[in-house]
């Protein structure tokens, strides 16, 4: 009798620890993964950075929120949002260099 191998069961949809979609040259992480690896950032703070990265947002007094330039650091795959860790820190460094100049 020949032994058969079965593929590993797939992680349930929306599982926090599921791997990010693989794209060459991109280090994509979920918000919890990003915050675990970079403890200086909280999930709420990261969500606020994403919220302020797209135009058309308004605060509670109906004033437009200033766009922060981080839109390229976030990748949407269906309902899931990933952080491109390398791009996030590139934007952060670029903004800090402009502020220092």
C-alpha positions in Angstrom: 0.0 0.0 0.0 1.3 3.4 -1.0 1.2 6.3 1.4 -0.5 9.4 0.2 0.2 12.9 1.3 -2.5 15.5 1.8 -2.0 19.2 1.6 -2.0 21.1 4.9 -5.4 22.6 5.7 -5.8 26.2 4.7 -6.1 28.9 7.3 -9.6 30.3 7.8 -10.4 33.5 5.9 -9.5 36.5 8.0 -7.1 34.7 10.3 -4.7 37.2 11.9 -1.7 35.0 11.5 -2.3 34.1 7.9 0.6 34.9 5.6 0.4 38.1 3.5 0.1 37.7 -0.3 3.6 37.2 -1.7 4.7 39.8 -4.1 8.4 40.1 -5.2 10.2 42.9 -3.4 7.3 43.7 -1.0 7.3 43.0 2.7 3.5 43.0 3.4 2.2 42.5 6.9 -1.2 42.7 8.5 -1.7 45.5 11.1 -1.2 43.1 14.1 2.0 41.6 12.5 3.4 45.1 11.8 2.7 46.3 15.4 4.1 43.1 16.9 7.3 43.6 14.9 7.4 47.4 15.5 6.1 47.9 19.1 6.5 51.7 18.8 3.3 51.6 16.7 -0.2 50.7 18.0 -2.9 49.2 15.7 -5.1 52.2 16.4 -2.3 54.6 15.5 -1.6 52.7 12.3 -5.2 52.8 11.4 -5.3 56.5 11.9 -2.2 56.9 9.7 -4.1 55.0 7.0 -7.3 57.0 7.5 -5.4 60.2 7.1 -3.5 59.0 4.0 -6.5 59.3 1.6 -8.2 62.5 0.5 -11.9 63.2 1.2 -11.8 62.6 4.9 -13.2 65.0 7.4 -12.9 65.4 11.2 -15.8 65.8 13.6 -16.1 69.5 12.8 -16.4 68.8 9.1 -12.9 70.2 8.4 -10.8 68.3 5.8 -8.1 66.1 7.3 -4.6 66.9 6.0 -3.3 64.1 3.8 -0.1 62.6 5.3 1.5 60.9 2.2 1.4 57.3 3.4 -1.1 56.0 0.9 1.6 54.0 -1.0 2.4 52.1 2.2 -1.0 50.4 2.4 -2.2 47.6 0.1 -5.8 46.4 -0.1 -6.5 42.8 -1.0 -10.2 42.4 -0.9 -11.3 43.5 2.5 -7.9 42.9 4.0 -5.4 45.7 4.4 -1.6 45.1 4.5 1.2 47.4 5.4 4.2 47.5 3.0 6.7 47.7 5.9 9.7 48.8 3.7 7.6 51.5 1.9 6.2 52.7 5.2 9.6 53.4 6.6 10.9 54.9 3.4 8.1 57.4 3.5 8.7 58.0 7.2 12.5 58.6 6.6 11.7 60.9 3.6 9.3 63.0 5.7 11.8 63.3 8.6 14.6 64.4 6.2 12.3 67.1 4.7 11.4 68.3 8.2 15.1 68.4 9.2 16.1 70.4 6.1 
